[in-house]
Amino acid sequence: MIAIDFAFPLANGLHARPASLMQEACLPFASVCRFRNLRNGRHADARSVLELVASDTAAHDACRLEISGADEKKAGRALRAFLRQDLPRADDDLPTPAFATVQTAWLPPVFQHGAVSVLPGRALAPGIGSARALVLQKTRMVALGFASGKKDAKKELRLFQDACREVEAELRSQAAAAKNATAAAIMKAHLAIVSDPGFRERIIGLISRNKMPAGAAIAKTTLVFCGILRRSASAYLRERAGDLEDIAARLGEKLYGHLAPGSPHPERGPRVHKGQRPHGPQVVVAASLTPSELLALDRRRLRGLVLGDVGLTSHTAILARAFAIPTVALPAPAIKEVSAGEELTVDGQRGLVCRKPGPALKRYYRLERMKLRLQAGQLAALRGRPAQTADGLRIEIAANIGGSKELAGVWRHGAEAIGLFRTETLFLERETAPPEDEQFAAYHQVAISAKGRPVIIRTLDIGGDKPLPYLSLPQEENPFLGYRAVRFYAEQPELVKSQLRAILRAARHGNLKIMVPMVSGLQEVRLVRRLLTEAADELRLRKIPHAPRLELGIMVETPAAALSLDHLGKEADFFSIGSNDLLQYFLAVDRGNARLNALYDPLHPAFLRLLFQVAGQARKAKRWLGICGEMAANPEYLPLIIGLGFDELSMAAPAIPLIKERIAKLDGEACRALLRRVMHCTEAAEVAALLKEFNGRGRAAGVIGAGLVRLGSASRTAAEAIKELCDLMELDGRVDNASALEEAVWKREETFATDLGLGFALPHGKAATVRTSSVAFLRPRQPMRWGGKSSAPVRAVLLIAIPATTKGEEHLKLIARLSRRLMHEDFRETLLAAKDAKTVLAAIRTCLAAK
């Protein structure tokens, strides 16, 4: 028997997606594969997705994979590779549940009398949606009687197997037809459940041995697995119980069909709605809603979802976010308050459901929608634009891919290039090496899709951990530090040249580059250069069109390469740091070892000094420098990466929009200054503290900018004006959360009104959400009442925002300067008569500059 110990690498634990990948990795082998969680003592058949998920495995748990059988050595090598290379990337494209919500129970005054009732809940998907309520009353359940109508185990078993095949076919079809990658992934996860051997064998046993009806067998098996999942300490795993119930219901519908409400078996009926069904847009209200039920709704009319006890990581919530459907979960008593047909506003930012909102609240939510539209527009613009810091420093943002199927999502997320095309998938799970023409077709497809954008193709990176029948690599104790990647190229020149010829041919159709993995010395780069020249000569002799020249770069993932860029730069055209492996090899830390998690830290001062040296050598050699791996995709590390001077960052595609947004708010010189301070740190904790302080401070900016001026506002009340000004601050990157600033401003307003008279109001607030001291200006179309009935109409509003960490009397000085200047009629008239933002900016800047 072979035993492989490892620490579970995924933050969300062992859920359906990595479990299905583990199942696929085990299926090609005859050996028995058992998974053990050494923390809780649970074990599972590694070919059963449900048993794996039910093991309640969390991040960093100590685990063991046991392999025994005739091909255990071959299986062991393959599974070691899977655990090290594939499993840690299983969640790369997983939709993140993180989104900007309002983290406070406080509500603006407009909510006090703005609706019949305001129901507090939990935000599941962001956005604001308004429409009449469609209340779904009935949940699907599996009937418990005999599907065949009589106690006939053979017939019952046949009907169950027919139902499984029908559901499998439906799921495959839905996954293939899904235009949304998230929906496709969830359908594939459901397919893994319905075809799971642990699930099926239990049900088959209950039908065959216990003579149980198919529905009862499904219900009992589902109850067992759901019970295990719901007892998990992981919220993510608890949510997977809903997927199992969805599959059970689908099987039940195939076995028993849809019966009308009021039938002898009402538990088998379809979903029914309460009251009159809205003809136009609708907000669907349901105590529970499965992924398949959500997919069956008419999303063209759907404006929001109000659900019962549903968690942030449930597949229904993930789908709602993927489809941009505002969604809120309410407690059971609250959801019963909603009446069919009444108007609802679903606030997926604050986690509220407003019943029958009044005119003032509707106007308030129009402002919120406007802010969200502008934010979406900003992100869309960033996707289509090159990444650039606030002071104009360009950084290329690229995506990592493992095959052509990922291309559509890559460009949709705003990738400017392919920074890493892992070609191993073309070589795996086959008896012979892929022919040159097959490889050419794959590289050609990527080149065409890129439309001239750079594509970096990594040459074959394989070793004894992933045995290939046509490649005789030795079995090794530690194949990751062994005879792998470029180290075997000299003995397999024809295999390597076949790949190089395919790339050369495809490069006629796009901007392809070659990158060599696992380089540790100059002789390896020279070897690949020689093979590349030979490959080009062979194509020339065969009169096959190809690119005359390709850029040849290297992966910097060994300390030897990192410390030799001055020499390697003589042969290599560019460098790309593989941060995961370089960190592991440099610190001599196995990142799969749970006991060493604290040591595997990219903020280790020695590692940052190594990166600093690498960046300096690359600049001296006048070579382009990129980075791929977890470090590149972490927005918290961006100031250091920008400070180091990387030319390119490559990451999983879903991380790209956020990275572009963060880069746009950073100042290159400020990042370099931070790096200089970091170079004097002696511990990772010191680096983390400096980084946290820097990220909290945000980008340098003047007190006011063009984005903080709005003329001709439609705001009618103080509540609307304050919200609009706080939103301007968030849109301009001055605050992280407009609602938190709004709360601070109103708390000050409740102490004393900030109506100065003379037609001006000067609200202000001090809050942790504020990145930099700022002033925003708003001039409404019509004068507004600021306070009570006796207050004079307000014709213009200046809002001051101060960071909570600001010491001294900075905010008092700002208020004093503006207040004194507003006593002068010429200043007031300039602001009130200004035709454009430029005039307003000049007047306020002159005022603030005065001593």
C-alpha positions in Angstrom: 0.0 0.0 0.0 1.1 3.6 -0.7 0.1 6.3 1.7 0.4 10.0 0.7 0.1 12.5 3.5 -0.8 16.1 2.7 -2.5 19.2 4.1 -5.8 20.1 2.5 -5.0 23.2 0.4 -8.4 24.8 -0.3 -9.9 27.6 1.8 -13.5 26.2 1.2 -12.6 22.7 2.2 -13.4 19.5 0.3 -16.6 20.4 -1.4 -18.1 19.0 -4.6 -15.8 20.6 -7.1 -12.4 19.3 -5.7 -14.1 16.0 -4.8 -15.2 15.5 -8.4 -11.6 16.2 -9.6 -10.2 13.7 -7.0 -12.7 11.2 -8.3 -11.6 11.8 -11.9 -7.9 11.4 -10.9 -8.6 8.0 -9.3 -10.9 6.5 -11.9 -8.2 5.5 -14.5 -6.6 3.1 -12.0 -7.6 -0.4 -10.8 -6.2 0.2 -7.3 -8.5 0.9 -4.3 -8.1 4.6 -3.3 -9.2 5.6 0.2 -9.2 9.1 1.5 -8.7 9.7 5.3 -9.1 12.9 7.3 -6.6 12.5 10.1 -8.1 15.4 12.1 -11.6 13.9 12.5 -10.9 10.2 11.7 -13.4 10.1 8.8 -12.6 8.2 5.7 -14.1 7.9 2.2 -13.9 6.0 -1.1 -11.9 8.5 -3.2 -14.1 7.6 -6.2 -17.3 8.8 -4.3 -17.9 12.6 -4.5 -20.5 12.4 -1.7 -18.3 10.3 0.6 -15.5 12.7 0.1 -17.6 15.8 0.7 -19.1 14.1 3.8 -15.6 13.7 5.3 -16.0 17.3 6.6 -12.5 18.2 5.5 -11.6 21.8 6.1 -8.6 23.9 5.0 -5.2 22.8 6.3 -6.6 19.5 7.7 -4.0 16.7 7.8 -5.1 14.1 5.3 -4.0 10.9 3.8 -4.6 9.2 0.5 -4.1 5.4 0.6 -3.7 3.4 -2.6 -3.5 -0.4 -2.8 -3.7 -2.7 -5.8 -1.8 -4.0 -8.8 -1.1 -0.5 -10.3 -0.6 1.3 -7.0 2.9 2.7 -7.9 1.6 4.1 -11.1 -1.5 5.5 -9.3 0.6 6.8 -6.5 2.8 8.9 -8.9 -0.3 10.3 -10.7 -2.1 11.1 -7.5 0.9 12.8 -5.9 1.0 15.0 -9.0 -2.8 15.7 -8.7 -2.5 16.7 -5.0 0.4 19.0 -5.7 -0.5 20.6 -9.0 -4.2 20.2 -9.7 -6.0 20.2 -6.3 -4.6 23.5 -5.1 -6.0 25.1 -8.3 -9.5 23.5 -8.0 -11.1 26.7 -6.8 -9.3 29.1 -9.2 -12.5 29.9 -11.1 -14.9 29.5 -8.1 -17.2 32.5 -8.0 -16.2 34.4 -4.8 -19.0 35.2 -2.3 -17.3 38.4 -1.4 -19.0 41.6 -2.5 -19.5 45.1 -1.1 -22.3 45.0 1.4 -23.3 47.6 4.0 -21.9 46.3 7.3 -24.1 48.2 9.7 -27.5 47.9 11.3 -27.9 51.7 11.0 -30.4 53.0 8.5 -30.7 56.5 7.1 -33.7 58.6 8.3 -35.6 58.1 5.0 -36.2 54.4 6.1 -38.1 55.3 9.2 -41.3 56.1 7.5 -40.4 55.2 3.9 -42.3 51.9 3.6 -45.0 49.8 5.2 -42.3 47.7 6.8 -38.5 47.2 6.4 -37.5 43.5 6.9 -33.9 43.0 7.8 -32.2 39.9 6.5 -28.9 38.7 5.0 -27.5 39.9 1.7 -26.8 37.0 -0.7 -26.3 38.8 -4.0 -25.8 42.5 -4.5 -28.0 45.0 -6.4 -31.4 46.7 -6.0 -34.5 45.1 -7.5 -38.1 46.3 -7.4 -41.3 44.6 -8.6 -44.4 42.9 -7.4 -44.1 39.7 -5.3 -44.6 36.2 -6.7 -44.8 34.0 -3.7 -43.9 30.3 -4.2 -45.5 28.2 -1.4 -44.5 24.6 -2.0 -41.2 22.9 -1.8 -40.5 19.8 -3.9 -40.4 16.5 -2.0 -39.9 12.9 -3.1 -42.9 10.6 -2.9 -42.4 7.5 -0.8 -44.7 5.0 -2.6 -43.7 2.4 -5.2 -43.0 4.1 -8.5 -44.1 0.9 -10.3 -47.4 0.9 -8.4 -46.6 -2.4 -6.7 -43.9 -4.2 -4.6 -41.7 -5.3 -7.4 -38.0 -4.8 -6.6 -36.7 -5.5 -10.1 -39.1 -3.2 -11.8 -38.5 -0.5 -9.1 -34.7 -0.8 -9.6 -35.1 -0.5 -13.4 -37.3 2.6 -13.0 -34.7 4.2 -10.6 -31.9 3.5 -13.1 -33.9 4.9 -15.9 -34.5 8.0 -13.8 -30.8 8.4 -13.1 -30.0 8.2 -16.9 -32.7 10.8 -17.7 -31.4 13.2 -15.0 -27.8 12.6 -16.1 -28.7 13.4 -19.7 -30.6 16.6 -18.7 -27.7 17.8 -16.6 -25.1 17.1 -19.4 -27.4 19.0 -21.8 -27.9 21.9 -19.4 -24.1 22.1 -18.7 -23.3 22.1 -22.4 -26.0 24.7 -23.2 -25.2 27.0 -20.3 -24.0 30.4 -21.4 -22.9 31.2 -17.9 -19.7 29.4 -16.7 -21.0 29.3 -13.1 -24.3 27.6 -14.1 -22.3 25.1 -16.2 -20.0 24.3 -13.3 -22.9 23.8 -10.9 -24.7 21.5 -13.4 -21.5 19.4 -13.6 -21.3 19.2 -9.8 -24.9 17.9 -9.8 -24.0 15.4 -12.5 -21.2 14.2 -10.2 -23.7 13.7 -7.4 -26.3 11.8 -9.4 -23.6 9.5 -10.9 -21.8 9.0 -7.6 -21.2 5.4 -6.7 -21.7 5.9 -3.0 -25.1 7.5 -3.5 -26.4 5.0 -6.1 -25.1 1.9 -4.4 -26.9 2.8 -1.1 -30.2 3.4 -3.0 -29.8 0.2 -5.1 -29.1 -1.8 -1.9 -32.3 -0.4 -0.2 -34.4 -1.2 -3.2 -32.9 -4.7 -3.9 -32.2 -6.0 -0.4 -34.8 -4.2 1.7 -37.5 -4.2 -1.0 -38.0 -0.5 -0.3 -39.8 1.8 -2.8 -37.5 3.9 -5.0 -38.7 7.2 -3.6 -38.3 6.0 0.0 -34.8 4.7 -0.8 -33.8 8.1 -2.3 -35.3 10.0 0.6 -33.5 7.8 3.2 -30.1 8.0 1.4 -30.5 11.8 0.9 -31.3 12.2 4.6 -28.2 10.3 5.7 -25.8 12.3 3.5 -27.6 15.6 4.2 -27.4 14.9 8.0 -23.6 14.4 7.7 -23.2 17.6 5.6 -25.4 19.7 7.9 -23.3 18.7 11.0 -20.2 20.0 9.3 -18.3 22.8 10.9 -17.9 24.4 7.5 -20.7 26.6 6.3 -19.7 25.9 2.7 -20.1 22.2 3.2 -23.4 22.6 5.1 -24.8 24.4 2.0 -24.1 21.4 -0.2 -27.0 19.6 1.4 -29.3 21.7 -0.8 -27.7 20.3 -3.9 -28.3 16.8 -2.8 -32.0 17.5 -2.1 -32.3 19.1 -5.5 -31.0 15.9 -7.1 -33.3 13.8 -5.0 -36.3 15.9 -6.1 -35.3 15.7 -9.8 -35.0 11.9 -9.5 -38.4 11.9 -7.8 -40.0 13.9 -10.6 -38.7 11.4 -13.2 -40.0 8.5 -11.1 -43.4 9.9 -10.1 -44.1 12.8 -12.5 -45.8 16.1 -11.6 -49.2 15.7 -10.1 -51.6 18.6 -9.7 -52.1 20.3 -6.4 -54.8 18.5 -4.4 -53.8 15.1 -5.8 -53.7 12.1 -3.5 -49.9 12.7 -3.2 -49.7 16.5 -2.8 -46.0 16.2 -1.8 -45.3 15.2 -5.4 -46.9 18.4 -6.9 -45.0 21.1 -8.7 -44.2 24.5 -7.3 -47.4 26.6 -6.8 -47.7 30.4 -6.3 -49.9 32.2 -3.9 -52.3 34.8 -5.1 -52.4 36.5 -8.5 -49.3 35.9 -10.6 -47.7 39.2 -11.7 -47.8 39.7 -15.5 -44.7 42.0 -15.7 -41.5 42.1 -13.7 -41.5 40.1 -10.5 -39.6 39.4 -7.2 -39.8 35.7 -6.4 -40.4 34.9 -2.8 -39.7 31.3 -1.6 -38.7 29.7 1.7 -36.4 27.5 -0.3 -35.3 27.5 -3.9 -33.0 24.9 -5.5 -30.5 25.7 -8.3 -32.6 23.8 -10.9 -35.7 25.8 -9.8 -33.8 29.1 -10.2 -32.6 28.0 -13.6 -36.2 27.3 -14.6 -37.4 30.8 -13.8 -38.0 33.4 -16.5 -35.0 35.6 -15.7 -36.1 38.2 -18.2 -38.9 39.2 -15.8 -37.0 38.4 -12.5 -35.9 41.5 -10.6 -35.0 39.9 -7.3 -35.2 36.9 -4.9 -36.4 36.8 -1.3 -35.4 33.4 0.2 -35.6 31.7 3.5 -32.7 30.0 5.3 -30.1 30.1 2.5 -26.4 30.7 3.0 -23.9 32.9 1.2 -22.1 29.9 -0.3 -25.2 27.9 -1.4 -25.3 27.1 -5.1 -28.6 29.1 -5.4 -26.8 32.2 -4.0 -23.8 31.6 -6.2 -26.1 31.4 -9.2 -28.0 34.5 -8.2 -24.6 36.4 -8.1 -23.6 35.0 -11.4 -26.9 36.2 -13.0 -26.8 39.5 -11.1 -30.1 38.9 -9.4 -30.4 41.0 -6.1 -31.1 38.4 -3.4 -31.8 38.6 0.3 -32.4 35.8 2.8 -35.1 36.5 5.5 -35.9 34.6 8.8 -38.9 32.4 8.5 -41.3 34.7 10.5 -40.3 37.7 8.3 -40.8 35.9 5.0 -44.4 35.1 6.0 -45.1 38.8 6.2 -44.8 39.2 2.5 -48.1 39.2 0.6 -48.4 38.0 -3.0 -48.7 40.9 -5.4 -47.4 43.6 -3.1 -44.6 45.8 -4.3 -41.1 44.9 -2.9 -37.7 46.5 -3.1 -34.9 43.9 -2.6 -31.8 45.6 -1.3 -28.9 43.2 -1.8 -26.5 45.8 -0.5 -27.9 46.2 3.0 -29.7 42.9 3.2 -33.2 44.4 3.4 -36.6 43.8 1.9 -38.9 46.9 1.8 -42.6 46.3 1.6 -44.6 48.9 -0.4 -41.9 51.6 -0.5 -43.1 55.2 -0.6 -41.9 58.0 -3.0 -39.0 59.2 -0.8 -37.6 55.7 -0.5 -38.0 55.0 -4.2 -36.0 58.2 -4.9 -33.3 57.1 -2.5 -33.0 53.7 -4.2 -32.9 55.4 -7.6 -29.7 57.1 -6.3 -28.4 53.7 -5.2 -29.1 52.2 -8.6 -27.3 55.1 -10.3 -24.2 54.5 -8.1 -24.2 50.8 -8.9 -24.6 51.5 -12.6 -21.7 53.9 -12.5 -19.5 51.4 -10.6 -20.4 48.7 -13.1 -19.4 51.1 -15.9 -16.1 51.8 -14.2 -15.3 48.1 -13.9 -16.4 47.5 -17.5 -14.2 50.3 -18.7 -11.3 48.8 -16.7 -11.9 45.4 -18.3 -11.5 47.0 -21.7 -8.6 49.2 -20.8 -4.9 48.4 -20.0 -4.1 48.3 -16.3 -2.5 51.5 -15.2 -1.7 53.2 -11.8 -3.0 56.6 -10.9 0.4 58.1 -11.9 0.4 56.4 -15.3 2.5 53.3 -14.7 1.4 50.5 -17.2 1.2 46.9 -16.0 0.1 44.0 -18.2 -2.6 41.8 -16.7 -2.7 38.3 -18.1 -4.5 35.1 -17.4 -3.4 31.5 -16.7 -5.1 28.8 -18.7 -4.9 25.0 -19.1 -6.8 24.7 -22.4 -8.8 26.5 -25.1 -12.1 26.0 -23.3 -11.2 28.7 -20.9 -10.6 31.4 -23.5 -14.0 33.0 -23.7 -14.0 33.6 -19.9 -10.4 35.0 -20.1 -11.2 37.8 -22.5 -14.6 38.5 -20.9 -12.8 39.2 -17.6 -10.5 41.7 -19.3 -7.2 39.8 -19.7 -4.7 41.6 -21.8 -2.7 38.5 -22.6 -2.2 34.8 -21.8 0.6 34.8 -19.3 0.7 31.0 -18.8 -0.7 28.4 -21.1 -0.1 25.0 -19.3 0.3 22.5 -22.2 0.4 19.3 -20.0 -3.3 18.5 -20.6 -2.5 17.8 -24.3 0.0 15.1 -23.2 -1.9 13.4 -20.4 -4.4 10.5 -20.4 -3.3 9.0 -23.7 -1.2 6.1 -24.9 0.9 8.0 -27.4 2.3 11.6 -27.6 -0.1 14.1 -29.2 0.8 14.4 -32.9 2.3 17.7 -34.1 -0.9 18.6 -36.1 -3.1 18.1 -33.0 -0.8 20.4 -31.0 -0.8 22.9 -33.8 -4.6 23.0 -33.8 -4.7 23.7 -30.0 -2.1 26.5 -30.2 -3.6 27.9 -33.4 -7.0 28.2 -31.7 -5.5 30.2 -28.8 -3.5 32.4 -31.2 -6.7 33.3 -33.2 -8.7 33.9 -30.1 -6.0 36.3 -28.7 -6.3 38.6 -31.8 -2.7 39.7 -31.5 -2.5 39.8 -27.8 0.6 38.0 -26.3 0.3 34.3 -25.5 3.0 32.6 -23.5 3.1 28.8 -24.0 4.9 26.9 -21.4 6.7 23.8 -22.8 6.0 20.4 -21.4 6.3 20.4 -17.6 6.0 16.8 -16.5 8.0 14.3 -14.4 7.7 11.0 -12.7 4.7 12.2 -10.7 2.6 12.1 -13.9 3.7 8.9 -15.7 3.2 8.9 -19.5 3.2 5.5 -21.3 5.3 6.9 -24.1 7.8 8.7 -21.9 10.1 6.6 -19.8 10.8 8.7 -16.8 12.3 7.2 -13.7 10.3 6.6 -10.5 11.7 9.0 -7.8 11.2 9.6 -4.1 10.7 13.3 -4.8 9.7 13.8 -8.5 9.1 17.6 -7.9 12.8 18.1 -7.4 13.8 15.4 -9.8 14.1 14.5 -13.4 11.3 16.7 -14.8 10.5 19.5 -17.3 13.6 20.9 -19.1 15.8 18.4 -17.3 14.6 15.5 -19.6 14.5 17.5 -22.8 18.0 16.4 -23.9 16.9 12.7 -23.8 13.6 13.4 -25.6 14.5 15.8 -28.4 11.9 14.6 -30.8 9.1 14.9 -28.3 10.2 18.5 -27.5 10.8 19.5 -31.1 7.3 18.3 -32.1 5.9 20.7 -29.6 8.2 23.5 -30.8 7.3 22.9 -34.4 3.6 23.1 -33.6 4.1 26.4 -31.7 6.3 27.9 -34.6 3.5 27.0 -37.1 0.7 28.5 -34.9 2.8 31.6 -34.3 2.2 32.8 -37.8 -1.4 33.5 -36.7 -0.7 35.3 -33.4 1.8 36.7 -30.9 3.0 33.5 -29.4 6.0 33.2 -27.1 7.7 30.1 -25.5 8.5 29.7 -21.8 10.7 27.0 -20.4 10.0 25.5 -17.0 12.3 24.4 -14.1 15.4 26.2 -15.4 18.4 26.2 -13.1 21.2 27.0 -15.5 22.3 28.6 -18.7 23.0 25.3 -20.4 19.2 24.4 -20.3 18.2 27.6 -22.0 20.9 27.0 -24.7 19.6 23.5 -25.2 16.0 24.7 -25.9 17.4 27.4 -28.2 19.2 24.7 -30.2 16.1 22.5 -30.3 14.0 25.5 -31.4 16.5 26.3 -34.2 16.4 22.6 -35.4 12.6 22.6 -35.3 12.5 25.7 -37.5 15.1 24.2 -39.9 12.9 21.0 -40.2 9.8 23.1 -41.0 11.8 25.0 -43.6 13.0 21.8 -45.3 9.4 20.5 -45.4 8.3 23.9 -46.7 5.8 24.3 -44.0 5.0 28.0 -43.2 6.0 29.1 -39.7 7.1 32.2 -37.7 10.7 33.2 -38.5 11.5 33.9 -34.8 9.9 33.4 -31.4 10.7 35.0 -28.1 12.1 32.4 -25.7 11.7 33.1 -21.9 12.1 31.1 -18.7 10.1 30.3 -15.6 12.0 31.6 -12.6 11.0 29.0 -10.0 14.3 27.8 -8.7 16.6 29.8 -6.4 19.5 29.0 -8.9 17.6 30.8 -11.7 16.6 33.7 -9.5 20.2 34.4 -8.5 21.5 34.0 -12.1 19.4 36.3 -14.2 22.4 38.4 -15.2 23.8 35.3 -17.0 20.4 33.9 -18.1 19.5 37.2 -19.7 22.1 36.6 -22.3 20.0 33.7 -23.7 16.4 34.3 -22.4 14.2 37.1 -23.9 12.0 37.4 -20.8 11.5 36.1 -17.3 8.3 35.0 -15.4 8.5 34.2 -11.7 6.5 31.2 -10.6 5.9 32.6 -7.1 4.4 29.4 -5.6 7.3 27.1 -6.4 10.0 29.7 -6.0 8.7 30.5 -2.4 8.6 26.8 -1.6 12.0 26.0 -2.9 13.6 29.2 -1.5 12.3 28.7 2.1 12.7 24.9 1.9 9.0 24.6 2.9 6.6 21.9 1.5 3.4 24.0 1.0 1.4 20.8 1.4 2.6 20.3 4.9 0.1 21.6 7.4 2.7 22.0 10.2 4.6 24.4 8.0 1.8 26.7 7.0 3.1 29.6 9.0 6.5 29.4 7.3 5.0 29.4 3.8 4.6 33.2 3.7 5.3 35.4 0.6 5.8 38.3 3.0 8.9 36.7 4.5 11.5 39.5 4.3 14.2 37.2 2.8 11.8 36.2 0.0 10.9 39.9 -0.7 14.6 40.7 -0.8 15.1 37.9 -3.3 12.3 39.3 -5.5 13.9 42.8 -5.2 17.2 41.3 -6.4 15.5 39.5 -9.3 13.7 42.6 -10.4 16.9 44.6 -10.3 18.8 42.0 -12.4 16.0 41.8 -14.9 16.1 45.6 -15.4 19.9 45.6 -15.7 19.6 42.8 -18.3 16.8 44.9 -20.0 14.5 41.9 -19.9 10.7 41.9 -19.3 9.6 40.5 -16.0 6.3 38.8 -15.1 4.9 36.9 -12.1 2.3 34.2 -11.9 0.9 32.3 -8.9 -1.1 33.1 -5.9 0.9 36.3 -5.1 0.0 37.9 -8.4 -3.7 37.5 -7.8 -3.8 38.8 -4.2 -4.9 42.5 -4.3 -3.4 43.0 -0.8 0.1 42.4 -2.2 -0.2 44.7 -5.2 1.7 47.7 -3.6 4.7 45.5 -3.2 4.5 44.0 -6.7 4.1 47.5 -8.2 7.0 48.7 -6.1 9.2 45.9 -7.3 8.6 46.9 -10.9 7.0 43.8 -12.5 5.9 44.3 -16.1 3.2 41.7 -16.0 0.9 39.8 -13.6 -0.7 36.6 -14.6 -3.6 34.9 -12.7 -6.9 33.0 -12.8 -9.2 35.1 -15.0 -11.9 35.8 -12.4 -9.4 37.8 -10.3 -8.6 40.2 -13.1 -11.3 42.9 -12.7 -10.6 43.5 -9.0 -6.8 43.6 -9.7 -7.3 46.2 -12.4 -9.5 48.3 -10.2 -6.9 48.2 -7.3 -4.0 49.1 -9.6 -5.9 52.2 -10.9 -6.1 53.5 -7.3 -2.4 53.0 -6.5 0.4 55.5 -7.0 3.7 53.9 -8.3 6.0 56.2 -6.4 4.1 55.6 -3.2 4.5 51.9 -3.8 8.2 52.2 -4.3 8.5 54.2 -1.1 6.6 51.4 0.8 9.0 48.8 -0.7 12.0 50.8 0.6 10.6 50.6 4.1 9.8 46.9 3.7 13.4 46.1 2.8 14.4 47.1 6.4 11.9 44.7 8.0 13.1 41.6 9.9 9.8 39.6 10.2 6.8 38.9 8.0 4.5 40.4 10.7 6.3 43.8 10.3 5.8 43.6 6.5 2.1 42.7 7.0 1.6 45.7 9.3 3.2 48.2 6.9 1.1 46.7 4.0 -2.1 46.9 6.0 -1.4 50.5 6.9 -0.6 51.4 3.3 -3.7 49.7 1.9 -5.9 51.4 4.4 -4.5 54.8 3.4 -5.2 54.4 -0.3 -3.9 56.5 -3.1 -2.6 60.0 -2.8 -5.2 62.6 -3.9 -6.1 66.3 -3.6 -8.9 67.2 -1.2 -11.3 67.7 -4.2 -11.3 66.5 -7.8 -13.6 66.7 -10.8 -15.3 63.5 -9.8 -16.5 65.1 -6.5 -18.6 67.9 -8.2 -22.1 67.4 -9.3 -24.1 70.3 -10.8 -27.9 70.1 -11.5 -28.6 67.3 -9.0 -32.1 65.9 -8.8 -31.9 65.6 -5.0 -34.9 67.1 -3.2 -34.0 66.5 0.5 -31.0 66.4 2.8 -31.2 62.6 2.9 -30.8 62.4 -0.9 -28.1 65.1 -1.1 -26.0 63.4 1.6 -26.4 60.0 0.0 -25.5 61.4 -3.4 -22.3 63.2 -2.1 -21.2 60.0 -0.2 -21.7 58.0 -3.3 -19.5 60.5 -5.3 -16.8 59.9 -2.7 -17.0 56.1 -3.2 -17.1 56.3 -6.9 -13.9 58.5 -6.8 -12.1 56.0 -4.6 -12.1 58.3 -1.6 -14.1 56.0 0.6 -14.5 52.2 0.7 -18.1 52.2 1.7 -20.4 55.2 1.0 -23.0 54.0 3.5 -20.5 54.0 6.4 -19.6 57.6 5.7 -23.3 58.4 5.3 -23.9 57.0 8.8 -21.1 59.1 10.3 -22.5 62.3 8.6 -26.0 61.7 9.9 -24.8 61.0 13.4 -23.1 64.4 13.3 -26.2 65.9 11.8 -28.3 64.6 14.6 -26.1 66.4 17.1 -26.5 69.8 15.3 -27.8 70.7 11.9 -25.2 71.8 9.4 -27.4 74.3 7.6 -25.2 77.5 7.6 -27.9 79.7 6.3 -27.1 81.9 3.2 -28.3 79.0 1.1 -25.5 76.6 2.0 -25.1 73.4 4.1 -21.8 72.0 5.3 -22.3 68.3 6.5 -19.2 66.4 7.6 -18.2 63.1 9.0 -15.1 61.2 10.3 -15.0 57.5 9.6 -12.7 54.6 9.2 -14.0 54.0 5.6 -12.5 57.3 4.4 -9.2 56.8 2.7 -8.1 60.5 2.4 -9.5 63.8 3.5 -11.9 65.1 0.8 -14.5 67.7 0.0 -17.5 67.1 -2.4 -19.8 69.7 -3.8 -23.5 69.3 -5.0 -25.8 72.0 -6.4 -29.5 70.8 -6.8 -31.8 71.9 -9.6 -34.2 73.3 -7.0 -33.5 74.6 -3.5 -34.3 72.1 -0.7 -35.3 72.2 2.9 -32.4 71.0 5.0 -33.8 70.7 8.5 -37.2 71.7 9.9 -39.9 73.9 8.3 -38.2 77.0 9.6 -34.9 76.4 7.9 -34.0 78.5 4.8 -33.8 76.8 1.4 -30.4 75.2 0.7 -29.1 75.9 -2.8 -25.7 74.1 -2.5 -24.0 71.5 -0.3 -20.4 71.0 0.6 -19.6 67.6 2.3 -16.3 67.1 4.2 -15.0 63.5 4.8 -12.1 62.8 7.2 -10.3 59.5 7.9 -10.9 58.2 11.4 -7.2 57.8 11.9 -6.5 61.5 11.3 -4.9 63.2 14.3 -5.1 66.8 15.2 -7.7 69.3 14.0 -7.5 68.8 10.2 -11.3 68.5 9.8 -11.9 71.5 12.0 -9.5 73.6 9.9 -11.3 72.5 6.7 -14.7 73.4 8.2 -13.4 76.7 9.5 -11.9 77.7 6.1 -15.0 76.8 4.1 -17.3 78.4 6.7 -15.3 81.7 6.8 -15.2 81.8 3.0 -18.9 81.1 2.6 -19.5 84.4 4.5 -18.2 86.2 1.4 -20.9 86.8 -1.2 -18.5 86.6 -4.1 -17.4 83.0 -3.2 -21.1 81.9 -2.8 -22.1 83.5 -6.1 -19.1 81.8 -7.8 -20.3 78.4 -6.6 -24.0 79.1 -7.4 -23.4 80.5 -10.8 -20.6 78.1 -12.0 -21.3 76.6 -15.4 -18.9 73.7 -15.0 -17.0 71.7 -12.5 -13.7 73.4 -13.5 -15.0 76.7 -12.0 -16.1 75.1 -8.8 -12.8 73.3 -8.4 -10.8 76.5 -8.9 -12.9 78.4 -6.3 -12.7 75.6 -3.6 -9.0 75.0 -4.2 -8.2 78.7 -3.8 -10.2 78.8 -0.6 -8.5 75.8 0.9 -5.0 77.0 -0.1 -5.5 80.3 1.7 -3.8 80.7 5.1 
